[in-house]
Amino acid sequence: MRTVTACLCFVLILACFAPVVATASTPQWVRVVKDDVLLYTTAYSSKVTMELQKSYYLQVLQEENGMYLVSVMHNQVGFPTITGYVFQNDVERCDQTPVLPYYPTASITVLANSAVIKLSPMDSAQTLVVATNTQQLSFYGQTESYGKTWFYVYYAGMFGYVESSLVTQPVIALHPTPIVEDVPVVTPPVEDPPVTDDTPTPSGATSEIALIVFVALMAVGIVVALFLPGNTKRDAFSADI
């Protein structure tokens, strides 16, 4: 019994002094805070599902290969949830549950006589279903392919791509929570004090300048006094010469 007790105490001591390994937690939500953020089909291919809507939120399911597996939409009527992958560097972590809507639910309408919904964003792709004029499609995002813009939509229980020219353009406002952008701190340059004419002149130099001016004025006054007309002292001085 004493041996068992001693072993338990030893194990507890080791547990107390064992190093704690810190692991980075996976965020529950991420936010699209910049343009051109793409949703990929898998974490191991370059196949793009669509471009995500800026300012909206994605729920994180797991991390894989430097990417987040996320869910898009919140399973509303006509807008079922889809999943895909985003690069971790393309989104911003969000530690709190965002306010609704997590992702915009916008509908678009067929303008042409009919609009073919394709499996992939290309003319040669398999046709899934055809929507007729004025029918509405659930809009998820868009992508560029072979010089055309394609909308990723949900219609008649299927997801696919429709040419943007065949339907109305989606009207999507920014999420009500504003995006807070990092503003760089700019330190104003230090400027030298301006040079003015108020610099005091040394007292010694001022005295010397005043003395020189006084002597010069006195000399000029003597010369002028000697050569003024009617100066008897000047005439006497000339006669003596």
C-alpha positions as CSV (number, residue, x, y, z in Angstrom):
1,M,0.0,0.0,0.0
2,R,2.8,2.4,0.8
3,T,4.4,1.5,-2.6
4,V,1.2,2.4,-4.5
5,T,0.9,5.7,-2.5
6,A,4.5,6.6,-3.2
7,C,4.0,5.9,-7.0
8,L,0.9,8.1,-7.1
9,C,2.7,10.9,-5.4
10,F,5.5,10.7,-7.8
11,V,3.1,10.8,-10.8
12,L,1.4,13.9,-9.4
13,I,4.7,15.6,-8.9
14,L,5.7,14.9,-12.5
15,A,2.4,16.2,-13.7
16,C,2.9,19.4,-11.8
17,F,6.3,20.1,-13.3
18,A,5.5,18.8,-16.8
19,P,5.9,21.6,-19.5
20,V,2.6,23.0,-20.9
21,V,2.5,22.9,-24.7
22,A,0.6,25.9,-26.0
23,T,-1.4,25.4,-29.2
24,A,-3.0,28.1,-31.4
25,S,-6.8,27.8,-31.3
26,T,-8.8,27.6,-34.4
27,P,-11.1,30.7,-34.8
28,Q,-14.8,30.0,-34.9
29,W,-15.4,32.8,-37.5
30,V,-13.3,34.6,-40.1
31,R,-14.2,37.7,-42.1
32,V,-13.6,38.7,-45.7
33,V,-12.0,42.1,-45.4
34,K,-10.5,42.6,-48.8
35,D,-11.3,42.2,-52.5
36,D,-10.8,39.1,-54.6
37,V,-10.8,36.5,-51.8
38,L,-11.5,33.1,-53.4
39,L,-13.4,30.1,-52.2
40,Y,-11.6,26.9,-53.3
41,T,-13.2,23.5,-53.8
42,T,-10.5,21.6,-51.9
43,A,-7.4,22.3,-50.0
44,Y,-5.2,20.5,-52.5
45,S,-6.3,21.9,-55.8
46,S,-6.5,25.2,-57.6
47,K,-10.2,24.8,-58.6
48,V,-12.1,27.9,-57.6
49,T,-15.7,27.8,-56.6
50,M,-16.3,31.5,-56.6
51,E,-15.2,34.9,-55.3
52,L,-16.4,35.7,-51.8
53,Q,-18.4,38.8,-50.8
54,K,-16.3,41.4,-49.0
55,S,-17.2,42.4,-45.5
56,Y,-19.1,39.1,-44.7
57,Y,-18.3,36.2,-42.4
58,L,-17.5,32.5,-42.8
59,Q,-17.8,29.9,-40.1
60,V,-14.6,27.8,-39.6
61,L,-15.0,24.1,-39.5
62,Q,-11.3,23.1,-39.4
63,E,-7.8,23.9,-40.5
64,E,-6.0,22.1,-43.2
65,N,-2.9,22.7,-45.3
66,G,-2.6,26.4,-44.3
67,M,-6.3,26.9,-45.2
68,Y,-9.6,27.0,-43.3
69,L,-12.5,24.8,-44.2
70,V,-15.4,27.1,-43.9
71,S,-19.2,27.1,-44.4
72,V,-20.9,29.8,-46.4
73,M,-24.5,30.9,-45.8
74,H,-26.6,30.0,-42.7
75,N,-29.0,27.4,-44.3
76,Q,-31.9,29.8,-45.0
77,V,-34.8,29.0,-47.3
78,G,-33.5,29.0,-50.9
79,F,-29.9,29.5,-49.7
80,P,-28.5,26.2,-48.4
81,T,-25.1,26.1,-46.7
82,I,-22.0,25.2,-48.8
83,T,-18.5,24.5,-47.8
84,G,-15.1,25.3,-49.3
85,Y,-11.6,26.4,-48.4
86,V,-9.9,29.8,-48.0
87,F,-6.3,30.7,-47.4
88,Q,-5.7,31.8,-43.8
89,N,-3.8,34.9,-44.9
90,D,-6.8,36.0,-47.0
91,V,-9.2,36.4,-44.1
92,E,-9.3,38.0,-40.7
93,R,-9.9,36.1,-37.5
94,C,-13.1,36.9,-35.6
95,D,-13.3,35.8,-32.0
96,Q,-16.9,36.8,-31.4
97,T,-20.0,35.7,-33.2
98,P,-20.9,38.3,-35.8
99,V,-24.3,39.9,-36.2
100,L,-26.6,38.7,-38.9
101,P,-26.5,38.4,-41.8
102,Y,-23.4,36.2,-41.9
103,Y,-23.5,36.1,-45.7
104,P,-25.8,38.0,-48.1
105,T,-28.9,36.4,-49.5
106,A,-29.4,38.1,-52.9
107,S,-31.6,36.8,-55.7
108,I,-31.1,37.4,-59.4
109,T,-33.7,37.2,-62.2
110,V,-33.4,35.6,-65.7
111,L,-33.6,38.4,-68.3
112,A,-33.2,36.2,-71.5
113,N,-35.8,33.8,-72.8
114,S,-33.9,31.1,-70.9
115,A,-30.6,30.8,-68.9
116,V,-28.6,27.5,-69.0
117,I,-27.0,26.6,-65.6
118,K,-23.8,24.7,-66.1
119,L,-21.8,22.4,-63.9
120,S,-18.6,24.4,-64.5
121,P,-18.1,28.0,-65.7
122,M,-17.5,27.3,-69.4
123,D,-19.7,26.9,-72.4
124,S,-18.8,23.3,-73.0
125,A,-19.6,22.2,-69.5
126,Q,-22.5,19.9,-68.7
127,T,-26.0,21.5,-68.5
128,L,-27.7,20.9,-65.2
129,V,-30.9,22.8,-65.6
130,V,-32.5,25.6,-67.7
131,A,-34.2,28.5,-66.0
132,T,-36.8,30.4,-68.0
133,N,-37.5,34.1,-68.3
134,T,-38.3,36.0,-65.0
135,Q,-37.4,33.0,-62.8
136,Q,-35.2,33.8,-59.8
137,L,-31.9,32.2,-58.9
138,S,-30.1,32.4,-55.5
139,F,-26.8,34.2,-55.9
140,Y,-23.7,33.1,-54.1
141,G,-20.7,34.7,-55.9
142,Q,-19.0,35.1,-59.2
143,T,-15.9,34.0,-61.0
144,E,-14.1,34.9,-64.3
145,S,-13.6,32.1,-66.8
146,Y,-12.6,32.1,-70.5
147,G,-13.2,35.8,-70.8
148,K,-16.7,35.7,-69.3
149,T,-18.2,36.5,-65.9
150,W,-20.2,33.6,-64.4
151,F,-22.5,33.7,-61.4
152,Y,-22.5,30.8,-59.0
153,V,-26.1,30.1,-58.2
154,Y,-28.6,27.7,-56.6
155,Y,-31.7,26.8,-58.5
156,A,-34.1,23.9,-58.6
157,G,-32.1,22.0,-56.0
158,M,-28.8,22.4,-57.9
159,F,-25.7,24.5,-57.7
160,G,-24.1,25.7,-61.0
161,Y,-22.9,28.6,-63.1
162,V,-24.9,31.0,-65.3
163,E,-23.6,33.6,-67.6
164,S,-23.9,37.1,-66.0
165,S,-25.3,38.6,-69.2
166,L,-28.4,36.4,-69.0
167,V,-29.5,37.6,-65.6
168,T,-29.9,40.7,-63.5
169,Q,-26.9,42.0,-61.5
170,P,-27.0,41.2,-57.7
171,V,-27.5,44.2,-55.4
172,I,-25.4,43.5,-52.3
173,A,-24.7,46.1,-49.5
174,L,-21.8,45.9,-47.1
175,H,-22.2,44.1,-43.8
176,P,-23.6,46.5,-41.1
177,T,-20.4,46.0,-39.1
178,P,-17.8,48.4,-40.6
179,I,-14.4,47.1,-41.5
180,V,-11.7,48.6,-39.3
181,E,-8.6,49.1,-41.3
182,D,-5.1,49.5,-39.8
183,V,-4.0,53.1,-40.1
184,P,-0.2,53.5,-40.2
185,V,1.2,55.8,-37.5
186,V,3.1,58.7,-39.2
187,T,5.6,60.6,-37.1
188,P,5.8,64.2,-38.2
189,P,9.3,65.4,-39.1
190,V,11.2,67.5,-36.6
191,E,11.8,71.0,-38.1
192,D,14.6,73.3,-37.2
193,P,13.5,76.6,-35.6
194,P,13.2,79.4,-38.2
195,V,16.1,81.9,-38.5
196,T,14.9,85.5,-37.7
197,D,16.5,88.9,-37.6
198,D,16.0,89.1,-33.9
199,T,19.3,87.6,-33.0
200,P,20.9,89.9,-30.4
201,T,24.1,91.8,-31.4
202,P,26.9,91.6,-28.9
203,S,27.2,94.8,-26.8
204,G,30.9,95.2,-27.6
205,A,30.4,95.2,-31.3
206,T,27.5,97.8,-30.9
207,S,29.8,100.2,-29.0
208,E,32.5,100.0,-31.6
209,I,30.1,100.7,-34.4
210,A,28.7,103.7,-32.6
211,L,32.1,105.1,-31.9
212,I,33.2,104.8,-35.6
213,V,30.0,106.5,-36.8
214,F,30.5,109.3,-34.2
215,V,34.1,109.9,-35.3
216,A,33.2,109.9,-39.0
217,L,30.3,112.4,-38.4
218,M,32.6,114.7,-36.4
219,A,35.2,114.7,-39.1
220,V,32.7,115.5,-41.8
221,G,31.4,118.3,-39.6
222,I,34.9,119.8,-39.2
223,V,35.6,119.7,-42.9
224,V,32.2,121.3,-43.8
225,A,32.8,124.1,-41.2
226,L,36.2,124.9,-42.6
227,F,35.0,125.3,-46.1
228,L,31.7,127.1,-45.6
229,P,31.5,130.6,-47.4
230,G,32.3,133.5,-45.0
231,N,34.4,131.5,-42.7
232,T,37.0,134.0,-41.4
233,K,39.2,131.4,-39.9
234,R,39.5,129.7,-43.2
235,D,40.4,133.0,-45.0
236,A,43.0,133.8,-42.4
237,F,44.4,130.4,-42.7
238,S,44.6,130.8,-46.6
239,A,46.2,134.3,-46.2
240,D,48.9,133.0,-43.9
241,I,49.8,130.4,-46.5
